[in-house]
């Protein structure tokens, strides 16, 4: 497996990242097609054996059960310092409403860390743009998560380029933790 630095961070990630949306208890959340823990664990183990060290999940995947499965498997099959774990915040989970307000971000990261069984995540990504919360509130809360040591870096997912540029400019202006990666879809551009 080849490894590369992730942007300007000190993270070295495998060229392949294992997306963990398909791992989760089928009776939790909106995706009955997810793989339960007994089917997910061998895939995670094989990924680690193949050199994959980068795992991407989200608070909302199978109502949090993806984080639980990934966290347990990584504890059983790897050392924490040898893997890069990214999770996301935005979607509704349990009684936590959808959005990126300061309160939602702070509660979501604590819930994610509990489900993962970890003290920190390497990357906390905003899963979507929140049209109901000022982006400054979101970015300042994310900065505070990094300052508290609960996430090492910030990432973003599924937003328009102009929104991403706005977030980067605001982070730069305020000296807040910068976004180190963006995960977007090319599908709409290719269809």
C-alpha positions in Angstrom: 0.0 0.0 0.0 1.2 3.5 -0.8 0.8 6.3 1.7 0.6 10.0 1.2 0.5 13.1 3.4 -3.0 14.4 3.7 -2.7 18.0 2.6 -0.6 20.1 5.0 -1.3 17.9 8.0 1.0 15.4 9.7 -1.3 12.6 8.7 0.0 9.9 6.4 -3.0 8.1 4.8 -3.3 5.1 2.6 -4.2 5.9 -1.0 -7.4 4.0 -0.4 -9.8 5.1 2.3 -12.4 2.6 3.6 -15.8 4.3 3.5 -17.9 2.8 6.3 -21.5 3.9 5.4 -22.3 0.2 4.6 -21.4 -0.9 8.1 -24.3 -0.7 10.6 -27.1 -2.5 12.2 -29.8 -2.9 9.5 -32.6 -2.2 12.0 -31.1 1.2 12.9 -31.4 4.2 10.7 -32.7 4.4 7.1 -30.5 1.8 5.4 -31.8 -1.8 5.7 -29.0 -2.8 3.3 -26.2 -2.2 5.8 -23.9 -5.0 7.0 -24.3 -6.0 10.6 -21.2 -6.2 12.9 -20.5 -9.9 12.3 -20.2 -9.2 8.5 -18.5 -5.8 8.8 -15.6 -6.9 11.1 -13.9 -9.2 8.6 -14.0 -6.4 5.9 -12.4 -3.9 8.3 -9.8 -6.6 9.4 -8.9 -7.4 5.8 -8.6 -3.7 4.9 -6.1 -3.3 7.8 -4.2 -6.3 6.6 -4.1 -4.8 3.1 -2.5 -1.7 4.5 -5.6 0.6 4.6 -5.2 3.0 7.5 -7.9 5.6 6.7 -11.5 5.0 7.8 -14.4 7.3 7.1 -17.7 7.1 8.9 -20.4 9.5 10.1 -22.6 10.0 13.2 -25.7 9.3 11.1 -24.7 6.1 9.4 -27.2 3.5 10.7 -28.1 5.9 13.5 -24.6 5.8 15.0 -24.1 2.0 14.8 -21.4 2.4 12.0 -19.3 4.3 14.5 -19.8 1.7 17.1 -18.8 -1.2 14.8 -15.8 0.7 13.3 -14.6 1.7 16.8 -14.8 -1.8 18.2 -13.1 -3.4 15.2 -10.3 -0.9 15.2 -9.7 -1.4 18.9 -9.5 -5.2 18.3 -7.4 -5.2 15.1 -5.2 -2.0 15.2 -3.4 0.4 17.4 -5.1 3.8 17.6 -1.9 5.6 16.5 -1.7 3.5 13.4 -5.1 4.5 11.9 -6.7 7.7 10.7 -10.4 8.0 11.6 -12.7 10.6 10.1 -16.3 11.1 11.1 -19.0 13.6 10.2 -21.6 15.8 11.8 -24.8 17.3 10.5 -27.6 14.7 10.2 -30.1 13.9 12.9 -29.1 11.0 15.2 -31.5 9.9 17.9 -32.9 13.1 19.6 -30.0 15.2 18.3 -31.6 17.5 15.6 -30.0 18.0 12.2 -27.7 21.0 11.8 -24.3 22.6 12.6 -25.1 24.9 15.5 -22.5 25.2 18.2 -24.6 23.1 20.6 -25.2 20.4 17.9 -21.5 20.1 17.0 -20.3 19.9 20.6 -22.9 17.3 21.5 -22.3 15.4 18.3 -18.5 15.1 18.7 -19.0 13.8 22.3 -21.5 11.3 21.1 -19.3 10.2 18.2 -16.2 9.7 20.5 -18.3 7.7 22.9 -19.6 5.4 20.1 -16.1 5.1 18.6 -14.6 4.4 22.0 -11.9 7.0 21.2 -10.5 10.1 22.9 -10.3 12.0 19.6 -10.9 11.7 15.8 -8.3 12.6 13.3 -10.8 14.5 11.1 -14.2 15.9 12.0 -16.1 16.7 8.8 -19.2 18.8 8.3 -21.4 16.5 6.3 -23.5 19.2 4.6 -23.9 23.0 4.5 -26.3 24.2 7.1 -28.5 26.9 5.7 -30.1 27.6 9.1 -26.9 28.3 11.1 -24.4 31.1 10.4 -21.2 29.5 9.0 -19.2 31.6 11.4 -20.9 29.9 14.3 -20.2 26.5 12.8 -16.5 27.2 12.0 -15.8 28.7 15.5 -17.4 25.6 17.1 -15.2 23.3 15.0 -12.2 25.4 15.9 -13.1 24.9 19.6 -13.4 21.1 19.0 -9.8 21.1 17.6 -8.6 23.3 20.5 -10.1 20.8 23.0 -8.2 17.9 21.4 -11.4 16.1 20.4 -10.5 16.3 16.7 -7.1 16.9 15.2 -8.3 18.4 11.9 -11.5 19.7 10.2 -12.9 18.4 6.9 -15.9 19.1 4.7 -18.2 17.1 2.5 -21.0 17.7 0.0 -21.2 21.4 -0.5 -20.9 23.8 -3.4 -17.4 25.1 -4.3 -18.5 28.7 -3.4 -19.5 27.6 0.1 -16.3 25.8 0.6 -14.3 28.8 -0.6 -16.3 31.0 1.8 -15.5 28.7 4.7 -11.8 28.6 3.9 -11.7 32.4 3.7 -13.5 32.9 7.1 -11.2 30.3 8.7 -8.2 32.2 7.4 -9.5 35.6 8.5 -10.2 34.4 12.0 -7.2 32.1 12.5 -9.6 29.2 13.1 -8.6 25.6 12.4 -8.4 25.2 8.6 -10.2 22.5 6.6 -7.6 19.9 5.6 -9.7 17.9 3.1 -12.9 17.9 1.1 -15.0 14.9 0.1 -17.4 15.7 -2.7 -19.2 13.9 -5.4 -18.3 14.1 -9.1 -21.5 12.3 -10.1 -23.6 15.4 -10.8 -20.7 16.7 -13.0 -20.4 13.5 -15.0 -24.1 12.7 -15.7 
